[in-house]
Structure formats: C-alpha cells, structure tokens
Amino acid sequence: MLNITHAAGAVIGDLSRAADGGGGLRIGWSDRDGVQALTLAVTAHPVAREEVVTAPSGGRVFLAPDAAHYLRDKLLDVRMDVDGCFRFSINDR
C-alpha cells in the first residue's frame, strides 16, 4: 500500500479543503500513445474501485486500480520548490 509522508498528507488536505471543502488527491494511470504516466487531480470523492489511503495528517489519496498496483511499495512525499510551488514525488520505501 502507498505510504504518505506527514508533509504530503498536510498539503493534500489543504488543497482538498481549498478546492471543494473536502475530498482528496486522485492518482490515476494514463497509457496514451504507448507512454505510461501517473496523473494527479484534486477531487471531491473517490469513484468505484478506487483504493482510499488516509495519511496520518488526514489528507486522503484516491488510487485508481492500475495506479494502486504500481504504487503499492512507494512513498508519496512533497517539497516546496524555489518558486514556492509544491512538487509531489514518488519514491521507493
């Protein structure tokens, strides 16, 4: 199962509350023209078959099935870049 750092959970919680008063971060899977990539979007609620992971700080992540499989042994973290923007990273545990 995906692990979420305290910092990432806090940022996800803040983004979710600012966007729609709740919800979480959806991580999906895109396979377009042979290029596979993860997608991220703030959303109000999970959809059918999505796995819900709650961070210790309360932020929730909704994982599409393909993304959940890929992320099962990963760690979601966040850092602020020099421009003050948050950048999520996915790392091995």
Backbone as CSV, one residue per row, in Angstrom:
resi,resn,N_x,N_y,N_z,CA_x,CA_y,CA_z,C_x,C_y,C_z
1,MET,0.836,-1.173,0.000,0.000,0.000,0.000,0.886,1.242,0.000
2,LEU,0.458,2.259,-0.693,1.170,3.532,-0.744,1.283,4.129,0.653
3,ASN,2.472,4.575,1.015,2.671,5.337,2.245,2.732,6.813,1.881
4,ILE,2.251,7.651,2.790,2.193,9.095,2.560,2.890,9.785,3.714
5,THR,3.838,10.659,3.397,4.519,11.388,4.468,3.546,12.371,5.115
6,HIS,3.892,12.776,6.318,3.070,13.759,7.037,2.942,15.045,6.217
7,ALA,4.059,15.490,5.646,4.047,16.734,4.856,3.127,16.614,3.638
8,ALA,3.212,15.504,2.926,2.354,15.311,1.749,0.889,15.256,2.155
9,GLY,0.589,14.559,3.237,-0.791,14.488,3.718,-1.348,15.853,4.088
10,ALA,-0.529,16.676,4.721,-0.969,18.018,5.094,-1.250,18.877,3.864
11,VAL,-0.381,18.814,2.869,-0.580,19.581,1.638,-1.827,19.091,0.905
12,ILE,-2.010,17.778,0.828,-3.195,17.225,0.171,-4.457,17.687,0.885
13,GLY,-4.452,17.645,2.208,-5.600,18.123,2.978,-5.899,19.588,2.706
14,ASP,-4.868,20.421,2.675,-5.051,21.851,2.397,-5.588,22.079,0.981
15,LEU,-5.031,21.374,-0.005,-5.505,21.523,-1.388,-6.964,21.091,-1.517
16,SER,-7.320,20.008,-0.866,-8.684,19.483,-0.943,-9.680,20.440,-0.315
17,ARG,-9.358,20.967,0.846,-10.264,21.912,1.520,-10.414,23.193,0.714
18,ALA,-9.331,23.668,0.112,-9.387,24.906,-0.677,-10.201,24.717,-1.954
19,ALA,-10.143,23.523,-2.534,-10.808,23.286,-3.822,-12.291,22.980,-3.670
20,ASP,-12.660,22.153,-2.695,-14.054,21.729,-2.639,-14.557,21.434,-1.233
21,GLY,-13.809,21.838,-0.226,-14.255,21.634,1.138,-14.000,20.241,1.687
22,GLY,-13.370,19.378,0.968,-13.092,18.011,1.407,-12.460,17.248,0.278
23,GLY,-12.663,15.971,0.256,-12.157,15.169,-0.853,-10.721,14.764,-0.661
24,GLY,-9.987,14.720,-1.758,-8.612,14.275,-1.696,-7.919,14.400,-3.036
25,LEU,-6.783,13.765,-3.127,-5.973,13.769,-4.337,-6.169,12.443,-5.061
26,ARG,-6.633,12.494,-6.294,-6.777,11.278,-7.094,-5.488,11.054,-7.874
27,ILE,-4.961,9.837,-7.756,-3.822,9.439,-8.575,-4.332,8.374,-9.540
28,GLY,-4.236,8.700,-10.801,-4.705,7.797,-11.838,-3.563,7.312,-12.693
29,TRP,-3.910,6.591,-13.732,-2.927,5.990,-14.621,-3.311,6.319,-16.039
30,SER,-2.377,6.819,-16.804,-2.612,7.147,-18.205,-1.699,6.298,-19.071
31,ASP,-2.263,5.762,-20.130,-1.477,4.991,-21.088,-1.867,5.498,-22.467
32,ARG,-1.223,6.575,-22.883,-1.564,7.244,-24.133,-0.407,7.145,-25.105
33,ASP,-0.701,6.644,-26.272,0.307,6.523,-27.336,1.545,5.770,-26.867
34,GLY,1.328,4.765,-26.025,2.438,3.943,-25.557,3.240,4.546,-24.426
35,VAL,2.841,5.710,-23.938,3.546,6.364,-22.832,2.700,6.208,-21.576
36,GLN,3.274,5.601,-20.553,2.570,5.414,-19.294,2.985,6.496,-18.314
37,ALA,1.982,7.036,-17.607,2.268,8.098,-16.648,1.208,8.117,-15.562
38,LEU,1.594,8.604,-14.402,0.631,8.843,-13.334,0.013,10.208,-13.548
39,THR,-1.265,10.339,-13.176,-1.950,11.624,-13.248,-2.405,11.994,-11.847
40,LEU,-2.426,13.289,-11.555,-2.868,13.768,-10.251,-3.929,14.834,-10.438
41,ALA,-4.975,14.782,-9.601,-6.029,15.783,-9.641,-6.704,15.845,-8.275
42,VAL,-7.065,17.032,-7.840,-7.835,17.193,-6.616,-9.294,16.937,-6.971
43,THR,-9.970,16.116,-6.171,-11.349,15.740,-6.462,-12.161,15.616,-5.172
44,ALA,-13.472,15.675,-5.316,-14.368,15.679,-4.163,-14.511,14.322,-3.484
45,HIS,-14.425,13.237,-4.246,-14.649,11.913,-3.662,-14.071,10.832,-4.566
46,PRO,-13.859,9.646,-4.009,-13.359,8.544,-4.841,-14.472,8.017,-5.744
47,VAL,-14.075,7.353,-6.810,-15.040,6.684,-7.683,-14.928,5.178,-7.453
48,ALA,-15.845,4.426,-8.043,-15.887,2.977,-7.846,-14.532,2.338,-8.110
49,ARG,-14.180,1.382,-7.276,-12.963,0.572,-7.368,-11.686,1.321,-6.990
50,GLU,-11.764,2.584,-6.607,-10.547,3.282,-6.179,-10.230,2.916,-4.734
51,GLU,-8.953,2.748,-4.477,-8.467,2.493,-3.131,-8.282,3.841,-2.442
52,VAL,-8.705,3.949,-1.183,-8.564,5.194,-0.431,-7.495,4.994,0.629
53,VAL,-6.484,5.875,0.603,-5.401,5.844,1.583,-5.456,7.160,2.343
54,THR,-5.471,7.076,3.673,-5.515,8.278,4.501,-4.166,8.478,5.174
55,ALA,-3.620,9.665,5.026,-2.332,9.997,5.639,-2.527,10.244,7.130
56,PRO,-1.477,10.099,7.924,-1.571,10.379,9.356,-2.061,11.803,9.645
57,SER,-1.780,12.727,8.752,-2.200,14.116,8.943,-3.616,14.365,8.425
58,GLY,-4.267,13.331,7.871,-5.658,13.455,7.471,-5.922,13.577,5.988
59,GLY,-4.942,13.946,5.183,-5.164,14.047,3.740,-5.474,12.681,3.153
60,ARG,-6.385,12.649,2.184,-6.755,11.374,1.570,-6.291,11.322,0.121
61,VAL,-5.877,10.121,-0.290,-5.460,9.868,-1.670,-6.357,8.770,-2.210
62,PHE,-6.921,9.005,-3.404,-7.767,8.036,-4.086,-6.947,7.438,-5.227
63,LEU,-6.748,6.122,-5.180,-5.887,5.459,-6.149,-6.701,4.638,-7.140
64,ALA,-6.574,4.962,-8.415,-7.165,4.130,-9.462,-6.487,2.764,-9.394
65,PRO,-7.184,1.683,-9.791,-6.611,0.336,-9.649,-5.215,0.161,-10.251
66,ASP,-4.983,0.637,-11.469,-3.659,0.494,-12.077,-2.602,1.277,-11.308
67,ALA,-2.959,2.469,-10.850,-2.023,3.286,-10.075,-1.735,2.625,-8.726
68,ALA,-2.771,2.076,-8.086,-2.593,1.413,-6.786,-1.608,0.256,-6.910
69,HIS,-1.717,-0.500,-7.985,-0.793,-1.620,-8.201,0.653,-1.121,-8.323
70,TYR,0.856,-0.077,-9.106,2.202,0.474,-9.304,2.753,1.076,-8.006
71,LEU,1.901,1.704,-7.202,2.340,2.448,-6.025,2.363,1.630,-4.735
72,ARG,2.099,0.344,-4.813,1.924,-0.456,-3.601,3.141,-0.461,-2.677
73,ASP,4.330,-0.231,-3.186,5.533,-0.235,-2.341,6.274,1.103,-2.410
74,LYS,5.513,2.187,-2.599,6.118,3.510,-2.784,5.752,4.451,-1.625
75,LEU,6.426,5.590,-1.608,6.209,6.647,-0.623,5.910,7.942,-1.361
76,LEU,4.787,8.570,-1.031,4.419,9.865,-1.610,4.916,10.961,-0.684
77,ASP,5.696,11.872,-1.226,6.256,12.977,-0.445,6.003,14.268,-1.209
78,VAL,6.292,15.385,-0.579,6.127,16.689,-1.212,7.246,17.612,-0.734
79,ARG,7.653,18.485,-1.611,8.646,19.521,-1.301,8.184,20.818,-1.941
80,MET,8.648,21.922,-1.391,8.360,23.217,-1.992,9.573,23.623,-2.825
81,ASP,9.321,24.032,-4.074,10.442,24.430,-4.926,10.805,25.891,-4.667
82,VAL,11.792,26.407,-5.376,12.284,27.768,-5.156,11.240,28.828,-5.496
83,ASP,10.226,28.467,-6.292,9.156,29.403,-6.651,7.979,29.342,-5.686
84,GLY,8.079,28.497,-4.655,7.005,28.376,-3.685,5.888,27.433,-4.101
85,CYS,6.127,26.625,-5.122,5.137,25.648,-5.584,5.460,24.279,-4.976
86,PHE,4.413,23.551,-4.635,4.606,22.208,-4.104,4.829,21.230,-5.241
87,ARG,5.776,20.320,-5.049,6.105,19.283,-6.025,6.022,17.931,-5.334
88,PHE,5.110,17.107,-5.796,4.987,15.760,-5.251,6.059,14.876,-5.855
89,SER,6.532,13.930,-5.064,7.484,12.942,-5.569,7.064,11.574,-5.076
90,ILE,7.359,10.587,-5.868,7.072,9.201,-5.515,8.411,8.489,-5.459
91,ASN,8.685,7.921,-4.308,9.975,7.297,-4.045,9.787,5.861,-3.576
92,ASP,10.837,5.060,-3.719,10.822,3.728,-3.139,10.902,3.875,-1.635
93,ARG,10.280,2.934,-0.944,10.360,2.952,0.527,11.680,2.421,0.985
